[in-house]
């Protein structure tokens, strides 16, 4: 299951209690206070990593806690520090306030981290309270509670290329052909129900990451179909590839509708570089549709291809490589 939004309750560890203890040595039966301080509680740290693809590993763990610090010991020994809790999230994760929806942090780079909850301070042992007028303090203080917070994690995939198209336009087949990854494809709409992320590796070992999102339908910006649920996953992409089905009734209208939906969702996205892939050239009567499209869209950013047979894929790969240089 692909989880790209989740709410978590995070709690740092409690500090360990201070210790009441006395120095006990031979010939020193009434030694002074010797109790150590408690150890600090562990903190909660959220860290971005490329090792996890989604947030689904927290689907059944909504309450996460760091380790408590240990109690201080005799001989002025401080208690052991509580272990920090590292919450690993995919790169591209937003940390938001669930009440106001405000963005608190944006983790985009592998290894980037932020401390959300600080561990509680350890309590003080009775050795700490010894003074010239108080030689035998018989008390210690408890550890402090750690910080606690509720957050919403929202994932926006980070990719070089975002595939955009209507359901059943052949996006998943194209995605699989380009990345050599098995992505479900079938001759009916809404085959893709979750975003997919993979990469093309070129001969020079350079990589281009590609995001495939579920098909967009008209009025998707009003949350129709899978709508807003996944449109955000192409907000961070560098270049958009519009995949158009040449066998549809009006391929050019399909392209215009997709552009309108993208603009209605986020006008800034229409400023991104884009290319158009006219797909399914292996089927009959598509040449006329191709020529009609080119007559209405006379730019050099249009390619025709067949994701099913592989025809034109090499040109698409070269196009992608040029677009990320």
Phi, psi and omega per residue, in radians:
X1 nan 2.326 3.138
X2 -1.629 1.990 3.127
X3 -1.921 2.100 -3.129
X4 -2.095 0.109 3.057
X5 -2.648 2.294 -3.102
X6 -2.740 2.605 3.063
X7 -1.851 2.391 -3.106
X8 -2.269 2.563 2.951
X9 -1.808 2.089 -3.075
X10 -1.983 2.366 -3.115
X11 -2.404 2.200 3.071
X12 -1.340 2.842 -3.107
X13 -1.305 2.634 3.080
X14 -1.367 2.509 3.065
X15 -1.219 2.568 3.119
X16 -1.233 2.663 3.133
X17 -1.260 2.626 3.009
X18 -1.243 2.792 -3.049
X19 -1.928 2.443 2.981
X20 -1.754 1.977 -3.127
X21 -2.603 2.844 -3.081
X22 -2.257 2.560 3.114
X23 -1.227 2.230 -3.116
X24 -2.264 1.901 3.087
X25 -2.396 2.825 3.119
X26 -1.079 2.374 -3.104
X27 1.181 0.186 3.104
X28 -2.367 1.142 -3.029
X29 -1.192 -0.397 -3.106
X30 -2.096 0.989 3.099
X31 -1.184 2.919 -3.064
X32 -1.344 -3.117 3.127
X33 -1.118 2.437 -3.022
X34 -2.473 0.413 -3.124
X35 -1.512 2.350 -3.090
X36 -1.542 2.948 3.124
X37 -1.390 2.688 3.066
X38 -1.292 2.711 3.124
X39 -1.391 2.557 3.096
X40 -1.116 2.614 3.069
X41 -1.308 2.765 3.115
X42 -1.249 2.620 3.113
X43 -1.673 2.865 3.068
X44 -1.848 2.105 -3.093
X45 -2.129 2.258 3.065
X46 -1.739 2.215 -3.047
X47 -2.227 2.312 3.085
X48 -1.434 2.429 -3.134
X49 -2.582 2.640 3.060
X50 -1.498 0.013 -3.057
X51 -1.492 -0.196 3.117
X52 -2.138 2.340 -3.058
X53 -1.529 -0.387 -3.073
X54 -2.681 -2.985 -3.121
X55 -1.782 0.252 -3.008
X56 -1.202 -0.306 3.124
X57 -1.279 -0.118 3.051
X58 -1.870 0.130 -3.065
X59 -1.049 -0.657 -3.112
X60 -1.864 0.215 3.127
X61 -2.331 1.438 -3.049
X62 -1.569 -0.272 3.127
X63 -2.032 2.060 -3.063
X64 -2.168 2.336 -3.078
X65 -2.293 2.471 3.019
X66 -1.434 2.982 -3.072
X67 -1.398 2.512 3.066
X68 -1.294 2.643 3.010
X69 -1.300 2.733 -3.128
X70 -1.589 2.757 3.127
X71 -1.148 2.568 3.063
X72 -1.107 2.845 -3.105
X73 -2.096 3.113 3.068
X74 -1.236 3.030 -3.089
X75 1.041 0.504 3.104
X76 1.072 0.469 -3.133
X77 -1.396 2.270 3.075
X78 -1.348 2.516 3.095
X79 -1.155 2.728 -3.127
X80 -1.168 2.501 3.094
X81 -1.203 2.474 3.034
X82 -1.231 2.522 3.140
X83 -1.242 2.409 3.051
X84 -1.172 2.593 3.017
X85 -1.708 2.092 3.109
X86 -1.745 2.009 3.107
X87 -1.682 1.840 -3.100
X88 -1.504 2.291 -3.130
X89 -2.312 2.747 3.100
X90 -1.180 2.653 3.007
X91 -1.064 2.381 -3.078
X92 1.776 0.184 -3.113
X93 -1.547 2.279 3.019
X94 -1.645 2.418 3.011
X95 -1.844 2.078 -3.008
X96 -2.168 2.690 3.004
X97 -1.362 2.077 -3.079
X98 -1.176 -0.335 -3.121
X99 -1.470 -0.754 -3.068
X100 -1.812 -0.214 -3.082
X101 1.184 0.228 3.122
X102 -1.266 2.485 3.101
X103 -1.431 2.098 -3.135
X104 -1.578 -0.734 -3.120
X105 -2.599 2.659 3.111
X106 -2.261 1.888 -3.070
X107 -1.721 1.897 -3.030
X108 -2.033 -0.272 -3.012
X109 -2.042 2.435 3.106
X110 -0.988 2.247 -3.140
X111 1.607 -0.222 3.100
X112 -1.159 2.355 -3.093
X113 -2.516 2.800 3.125
X114 -2.532 2.412 3.092
X115 -1.537 2.063 -3.123
X116 -1.658 -0.598 -3.105
X117 -2.330 2.132 3.122
X118 -1.511 2.468 3.114
X119 -1.176 2.637 3.140
X120 -1.222 2.589 3.102
X121 -1.241 2.582 3.100
X122 -1.294 2.641 3.076
X123 -1.243 2.852 -3.087
X124 -1.688 2.341 3.082
X125 -1.356 2.932 -3.062
X126 -1.193 -0.317 3.079
X127 -1.078 -0.551 -3.097
X128 -1.157 -0.484 -3.002
X129 -1.664 0.096 3.131
X130 -1.257 2.253 3.087
X131 -2.334 3.117 -3.138
X132 -1.186 -0.434 -3.137
X133 -1.808 -0.109 3.136
X134 -2.327 1.547 -3.012
X135 -1.458 -0.367 -3.062
X136 -2.363 1.138 3.097
X137 -1.129 2.222 -3.062
X138 -1.835 0.713 -3.109
X139 -2.645 2.815 3.050
X140 -2.477 2.938 -3.116
X141 -1.872 2.619 3.111
X142 -1.321 2.826 3.075
X143 -1.259 2.733 -3.139
X144 -1.524 2.615 3.066
X145 -1.198 2.580 3.065
X146 -1.419 2.876 3.103
X147 -1.146 2.708 3.099
X148 -2.439 2.473 3.111
X149 -2.682 2.742 3.007
X150 -1.905 2.309 -3.141
X151 -2.355 2.757 2.982
X152 -1.988 2.224 3.072
X153 -1.743 2.261 3.140
X154 -2.267 2.174 -3.092
X155 -1.665 2.278 2.942
X156 -2.123 1.995 -3.082
X157 -1.018 2.516 3.058
X158 -1.893 2.068 -3.101
X159 -2.564 2.792 3.072
X160 -1.364 -0.663 -3.041
X161 -2.202 2.357 3.042
X162 -2.042 2.223 3.111
X163 -1.553 2.222 -3.113
X164 -2.217 2.374 3.108
X165 -3.103 2.957 3.050
X166 -1.273 2.803 3.035
X167 -0.979 2.435 3.076
X168 1.226 0.389 3.086
X169 -1.461 -0.177 -3.136
X170 1.737 0.295 -3.133
X171 -1.078 -0.803 -3.089
X172 -1.139 -0.668 3.087
X173 -1.135 -0.739 3.102
X174 -1.117 -0.759 3.116
X175 -1.017 -0.813 3.141
X176 -1.130 -0.706 -3.116
X177 -1.168 -0.658 -3.110
X178 -1.315 -0.614 -3.010
X179 -1.857 -0.050 -3.078
X180 1.004 0.588 3.122
X181 -2.021 2.423 -3.137
X182 -1.382 1.815 3.067
X183 -1.955 2.368 -3.042
X184 -1.038 2.242 3.080
X185 -2.365 2.399 -3.133
X186 -2.699 2.763 -3.074
X187 -1.419 0.828 3.043
X188 -2.589 2.720 -3.073
X189 -1.154 2.777 3.069
X190 1.012 0.671 3.008
X191 -1.142 -0.723 3.117
X192 -1.483 2.042 -3.096
X193 -1.963 -0.031 3.120
X194 -2.572 2.716 3.098
X195 -1.171 2.577 3.045
X196 -2.142 2.504 3.125
X197 -2.327 2.207 3.071
X198 -2.657 -2.935 -3.050
X199 -2.529 2.747 2.944
X200 -1.793 2.326 3.047
X201 -1.892 2.146 -3.100
X202 -1.510 3.036 -3.084
X203 -1.111 -0.480 3.118
X204 -1.541 0.235 3.114
X205 1.228 0.122 3.002
X206 -1.269 2.588 -3.119
X207 -2.092 2.583 2.996
X208 -2.194 2.119 -3.128
X209 -1.528 2.376 -3.072
X210 -2.129 2.321 3.081
X211 -1.936 2.256 3.073
X212 -1.987 2.103 -3.128
X213 -1.933 2.803 3.090
X214 -0.970 2.658 -3.079
X215 -1.016 2.492 3.113
X216 -1.634 2.471 3.039
X217 -2.070 2.928 3.138
X218 -1.053 2.396 -3.085
X219 1.227 0.452 3.074
X220 -1.086 -0.552 -3.141
X221 -1.139 -0.279 3.052
X222 -1.675 0.301 3.081
X223 1.242 0.547 3.006
X224 -1.483 2.653 -3.085
X225 1.120 -2.404 3.050
X226 -1.492 -0.223 2.906
X227 0.592 -2.222 -3.028
X228 -1.103 -0.317 -3.072
X229 -0.990 -0.594 -3.059
X230 -2.196 -0.116 3.116
X231 -1.034 -0.517 -3.110
X232 -1.136 -0.315 -3.093
X233 -1.294 -0.161 3.070
X234 -1.889 0.106 3.126
X235 -1.137 -0.568 -3.050
X236 -1.658 -0.027 -3.110
X237 -1.253 2.649 -3.139
X238 -1.390 -0.760 -3.063
X239 -2.307 2.491 3.099
X240 -1.830 2.410 3.002
X241 -1.955 1.963 3.081
X242 -1.497 2.046 -3.138
X243 -1.718 2.014 -3.041
X244 -1.990 2.334 3.115
X245 -1.449 1.990 -3.136
X246 -1.201 -0.262 -3.124
X247 -1.578 -0.008 3.124
X248 -1.270 2.961 -3.087
X249 -1.111 -0.663 -3.111
X250 -2.568 1.531 -3.100
X251 -0.998 -0.670 -3.119
X252 -1.172 -0.687 3.081
X253 -1.103 -0.664 3.092
X254 -1.013 -0.800 3.141
X255 -1.078 -0.798 -3.136
X256 -1.085 -0.661 3.119
X257 -1.142 -0.744 3.114
X258 -1.073 -0.777 3.118
X259 -1.073 -0.691 3.136
X260 -1.141 -0.703 3.136
X261 -1.147 -0.717 3.109
X262 -1.104 -0.748 -3.136
X263 -1.152 -0.688 3.139
X264 -1.172 -0.586 3.131
X265 -1.288 -0.832 -3.126
X266 -2.718 1.779 -3.072
X267 -0.978 -0.496 -3.124
X268 -1.136 -0.414 -3.088
X269 -1.253 -0.371 3.127
X270 -1.275 -0.216 3.088
X271 -1.469 -0.138 3.126
X272 -1.198 2.595 2.989
X273 -1.051 2.522 3.133
X274 -2.546 2.758 3.044
X275 -2.383 2.758 -3.102
X276 -2.035 2.218 3.072
X277 -1.902 1.959 3.086
X278 -1.541 1.853 -2.937
X279 -1.693 2.876 3.070
X280 1.289 0.676 3.099
X281 -1.231 -0.170 3.122
X282 -1.319 -0.258 -3.118
X283 -1.531 2.806 -3.070
X284 -1.246 2.691 3.022
X285 1.076 0.515 3.112
X286 -1.693 -0.294 -3.131
X287 -1.125 -0.713 3.114
X288 -1.123 -0.685 3.115
X289 -1.141 -0.659 3.107
X290 -1.104 -0.824 -3.132
X291 -1.122 -0.657 3.111
X292 -1.133 -0.690 3.112
X293 -1.124 -0.798 -3.104
X294 -1.130 -0.517 3.108
X295 -1.172 -0.515 -3.117
X296 -1.656 -0.350 -3.118
X297 -2.286 1.496 -2.997
X298 -1.644 1.147 3.070
X299 -2.170 2.945 -3.107
X300 -1.661 0.266 -3.138
X301 -1.797 0.495 -3.125
X302 -2.039 2.251 3.068
X303 -2.200 2.577 3.009
X304 -1.904 2.571 -3.061
X305 -2.804 2.931 2.975
X306 -2.220 1.851 3.115
X307 -1.108 -0.475 -3.094
X308 -1.264 -0.801 -3.099
X309 -1.630 -0.276 -3.102
X310 1.595 -0.032 3.140
X311 -1.156 2.217 3.124
X312 1.520 -0.075 -3.092
X313 -1.160 -0.625 -3.135
X314 -1.082 -0.675 3.099
X315 -1.133 -0.656 3.126
X316 -1.152 -0.736 3.126
X317 -1.060 -0.778 3.111
X318 -1.099 -0.672 3.119
X319 -1.094 -0.776 3.135
X320 -1.113 -0.749 -3.130
X321 -1.081 -0.721 3.124
X322 -1.161 -0.608 -3.038
X323 -1.259 -0.372 -3.103
X324 -1.798 -0.019 3.126
X325 -1.255 nan nan
